[in-house]
Amino acid sequence: MIPLDLSGETALVTGGGRGIGAVVADTFAEAGADVAVAARTESELAKTVERIESHGRRGVALPTDLRDADAIEELVADATDRLGTPSILVNNAAANLAGPLSEMSVDEVDTMLETNLRATFLLSQAWADAYRESSRTSGRIINVSSLTGRLGVPRMTLYSGTNAGIESVSRGFAAELARDGVTVNWVVPGLVGIDRIRNLVDEQGDDIYDLDRIPLGDLGEAVDIAHACLFFASEMASYVTGAELVVDGGVSFTAGLYR
């Protein structure tokens, strides 16, 4: 059996200050990888780096505004300077500004498009350029989308659209980068019990969410998503590309989660 071992690998994880991204970074470090984490809040990144280093791995905090195209280029360059060209890229950062269609402002629309879809594309592009210039012969891009990307969800129309876009872009990158030795896959979470989601369920659960419809009975946890990312990052998934792994407690094959 091939172990889920990332020894000798270097990862760049966005949205790494908290929630799913922080747990992905911690999980990768526990599996043996050095990890650079990017997010806007430096203090949150520092906590993630502490957890990375607790596993005896190198961790680097790279505060970054992913809405800034120049900052994305600098992020890849900085990660490469500090840890070497990353062999693994995890696009996890996301903005979810939920609200009725009639109340969504242009700024909110731009924030979600730029943070979720545009940044995923531009960072994958910049990473691929750096990878091709390096001596690496294999690499991984792992994108984190959302089950909302294939559903019509009240108050989340644009968020859903950006996640559908992430999945489509992932397929294109998988096709373009396969001959470079790069696999591109994506993880599709359902409802995960990070603070933002728990607050949303508490506020709107009776109106939108029916948690009784989750066959496994509860919200998922960030570590469930991290384990899916770990599989895609490992040698176990070396012949897997252009694929998705849905981690939703079974919601997608039942009547559904949303009222």
ABEGO torsion letter per residue (X at the ends): XBBBBABGBBBBBBGAABEAAAAAAAAAAAAGBBBBBBBABAAAAAAAAAAAAAAGBBBBBBBBBAABAAAAAAAAAAAAAAAEBBABBBBABBBBBBEBAAABBAAAAAAAAAAAAAAAAAAAAAAAAAAAABABABBBBBBBBBAAAABBBBGAAAAAAAAAAAAAAAAAAAAAAAAAGBBBBBBBBBBBABAAAAAAAAAAAAAABBAAABAAGBBBBAAAAAAAAAAAABAAAAABBGBBBBBAGGAAABAEABX
